[in-house]
Amino acid sequence: MATCHVHRKVFEALGWTYNRTTGSHIILTRRGHKTLSLVCHAGKNMSRGTLRQLVRAAGLTDDEYLKAFNKHK
């Protein structure tokens, strides 16, 4: 797994835009989609379940996300 900052870069490469940071949450937006909230705790990896929920909320398949992740790792 990877930290939220790596996953943020992947979502941005997939068309999401950084909107703001509220506490430990990074908020990403994309027109026509729900807002995504990535929870960032310094030095900790994002849990698999949290990432899976974000991928589904973004309307992506696991394979689509993994392909983008492997490019931006």
N, C-alpha and C positions, 0 to 999 in steps of 0.2 A: 504494500500500500504506500501511499504518499501523503504529504501534508496538504492542507487545503490550498496553499499557494500554488502548488503544482496543478491541482484540479481546477483552480481558477483560470490558469493559463489555457488549459484544455477547453474549458467552456467558452472563453473569449475567442479562441481559434474557431470554435463552432458557431460563432455569431452572437454570443452574449456580450453585454456591455457592463462594465463596472459602474454601479450607481452610487454606492456609499458604503461606509463601514459604520455599524452601530454596535458598540461594545466589541464583542468577539465574533460578530457576524458580518460577513461580506455579502452585500446585496448585489445581485446581477439581474439585469433586465434584458428583455428582447421583445420587440413588438409582436403582438399576437400570442404571447405565451405568458404563463404565470411567472411571477418573480421568484428567483431562486435565492435561498439564504444558505451560504456556506459557513459552518461553524468552525472557527479557527482557534485552536489552543496551541500556544507556542511549543514547537518541537514535537507535537503529537500527530500521529497519522490519523486520517479520517477513517472512521469505521466502515466496514464493507456495507452494512445495512443502510447507513446514512447516504453513502455514495449511490447505492442502488436506487434509493428513493429520489435523489436528485436527478439521476439519469432518466428515470421514468417521468418525473415532473417536467423535464426538458423535452419530452416526446422523442427520446432517442432509444435505440435498442442497445443492449450490452455490447454487441459487436461494433456498432458505429462508434460508441464511446471509446472502446478499447483500441480501435484503429487510430483515433485521434490522440489518445493518451500515449500510445507507443511512438508517435511522431514528435510529441512535445515533452517527453520524459526528461 
